[in-house]
Amino acid sequence: MEQYALIKTVTFAILHVGVAFLVGYLLTGSILVGGLIALVEPVCNTAVFYLHERVWTAFSRKGVPMAG
């Protein structure tokens, strides 16, 4: 299950970088700013997402009822 979370995180990161660059570029018209946003924001967000997945997995293994 840990490998699944890692693969899911990597694919999410790829999509996130693309979206972050596009939004940054469209808002500023700058490839440089779009690129910086695409590097900094998704890296931080991806790390938080991975930790979030690990916490949810730990709770589900302990039998804590999950919404949905």
Legacy VTK file of the C-alpha trace (Angstrom):
# vtk DataFile Version 3.0
C-alpha trace
ASCII
DATASET POLYDATA
POINTS 68 float
0.000 0.000 0.000
2.912 2.359 0.665
4.166 1.914 -2.918
0.662 2.733 -4.214
0.665 5.992 -2.239
4.078 6.894 -3.653
3.027 6.211 -7.271
-0.177 8.175 -6.737
1.870 11.049 -5.308
4.266 11.124 -8.279
1.474 11.172 -10.877
-0.313 13.883 -8.900
2.915 15.907 -8.810
3.310 15.739 -12.591
-0.220 17.018 -13.140
0.162 19.644 -10.449
3.375 21.066 -11.922
1.704 21.430 -15.301
-1.335 23.188 -13.878
0.782 25.439 -11.648
2.929 26.510 -14.607
-0.089 27.188 -16.798
-1.862 29.268 -14.150
1.307 31.183 -13.245
2.054 31.888 -16.895
-1.506 32.929 -17.732
-1.667 35.270 -14.742
1.707 36.918 -15.283
2.626 36.346 -18.922
6.102 35.376 -17.706
7.619 31.979 -18.413
10.114 32.586 -15.595
7.434 33.347 -12.990
5.284 30.480 -14.267
8.284 28.176 -13.973
9.124 29.307 -10.450
5.540 28.833 -9.323
5.487 25.435 -11.032
8.558 24.341 -9.072
7.996 25.767 -5.614
4.267 25.411 -4.954
3.744 21.821 -6.201
6.823 20.512 -4.420
5.490 21.821 -1.106
1.955 20.689 -1.849
3.084 17.222 -3.004
4.997 16.615 0.222
1.934 17.602 2.243
-0.284 15.365 0.064
1.992 12.358 0.646
1.936 12.898 4.401
-1.839 13.338 4.247
-2.175 9.979 2.446
0.030 8.279 5.044
-2.110 9.634 7.910
-5.341 8.492 6.237
-3.828 5.052 5.600
-2.753 4.771 9.235
-6.240 5.700 10.434
-7.886 3.222 8.074
-5.598 0.413 9.332
-6.693 1.158 12.904
-10.341 0.779 11.959
-11.232 4.438 12.311
-14.383 5.037 10.227
-13.660 7.154 7.165
-16.161 9.442 5.465
-17.317 8.497 1.989
LINES 1 69
68 0 1 2 3 4 5 6 7 8 9 10 11 12 13 14 15 16 17 18 19 20 21 22 23 24 25 26 27 28 29 30 31 32 33 34 35 36 37 38 39 40 41 42 43 44 45 46 47 48 49 50 51 52 53 54 55 56 57 58 59 60 61 62 63 64 65 66 67
